[in-house]
Amino acid sequence: MTNGGQRPDPSGFRVENEMDLLFGRAHPNPTREGCPPPELLMQLARRELPIEELAYDHLSQCSPCYQELRTIQQAKAARKSASLKRRRLAWLAVIAVLLAMMGAWFVF
């Protein structure tokens, strides 16, 4: 399960709750010993693997991996939120145009 080298600290990690505070800082692993490869962390972040997967246990013992996983999850949530905001704006624009057209129709 070694990754064969150092990985940079995830810069997008934000502490959102007590779990992030605990697992994100409690177990530093500067040499990244025993860390799963990035592809496996991506699968774990998407919850594509069964809970019996041993790499999940590693997350509770390695803050850098936990931070990486949470960064992936937080980025996905941010993209989803931005997409939702864009859709809402699009619907508001459509409603505004329809209301303007209806108002113009009543005036004329």
FIMIGU-727057 format. One line per 2 residues: their letters; for each residue x, z, y of C-alpha. Coordinates in steps of 0.5 Angstrom, whole numbers, always signed. Example, Ala and Ser with C-alpha at 12.3 -4.5 7.8 and 13.67 -1.06 7.14 Angstrom:
AS) +25 +16 -9  +27 +14 -2
This chain:
MT) +0 +0 +0  +6 -1 +5
NG) +5 -6 +10  +13 -7 +11
GQ) +14 -5 +18  +12 -2 +24
RP) +5 -4 +27  +4 -3 +35
DP) -1 +3 +37  -8 +1 +38
SG) -9 +0 +45  -16 +0 +45
FR) -18 +6 +42  -22 +11 +45
VE) -24 +18 +43  -32 +18 +43
NE) -33 +24 +39  -30 +30 +35
MD) -28 +26 +29  -24 +21 +33
LL) -21 +27 +37  -19 +30 +30
FG) -17 +24 +26  -14 +20 +31
RA) -9 +25 +33  -8 +31 +27
HP) -4 +27 +23  +1 +22 +26
NP) +5 +18 +22  +11 +15 +26
TR) +14 +11 +20  +7 +8 +18
EG) +9 +10 +11  +3 +8 +5
CP) -1 +5 +10  -6 -1 +8
PP) -5 -8 +11  -9 -10 +17
EL) -13 -14 +13  -15 -8 +8
LM) -16 -4 +15  -21 -10 +17
QL) -25 -9 +11  -26 -2 +12
AR) -28 -2 +19  -33 -7 +17
RE) -35 -3 +11  -35 -8 +6
LP) -31 -4 +1  -34 +1 -3
IE) -33 +9 -1  -29 +10 -8
EL) -24 +5 -5  -17 +10 -4
AY) -15 +7 +3  -21 +11 +6
DH) -18 +17 +4  -11 +15 +7
LS) -15 +14 +14  -16 +22 +14
QC) -9 +23 +13  -6 +18 +18
SP) -8 +18 +25  -5 +11 +27
CY) -9 +8 +21  -15 +11 +23
QE) -14 +9 +31  -13 +2 +28
LR) -20 +2 +24  -24 +5 +30
TI) -21 +0 +35  -24 -5 +31
QQ) -30 -2 +30  -31 +0 +38
AK) -29 -8 +40  -34 -10 +35
AA) -39 -5 +39  -37 -8 +45
RK) -38 -15 +44  -45 -13 +41
SA) -47 -10 +47  -44 -15 +52
SL) -48 -20 +48  -54 -16 +48
KR) -53 -16 +56  -53 -23 +56
RR) -59 -25 +52  -63 -20 +57
LA) -60 -23 +63  -62 -30 +60
WL) -69 -27 +59  -70 -24 +66
AV) -68 -31 +69  -73 -35 +65
IA) -78 -30 +67  -76 -30 +74
VL) -77 -38 +74  -84 -38 +70
LA) -86 -33 +76  -84 -37 +81
MM) -87 -43 +78  -93 -40 +77
GA) -93 -37 +85  -92 -44 +87
WF) -98 -47 +83  -102 -42 +86
VF) -100 -43 +93  -101 -50 +93
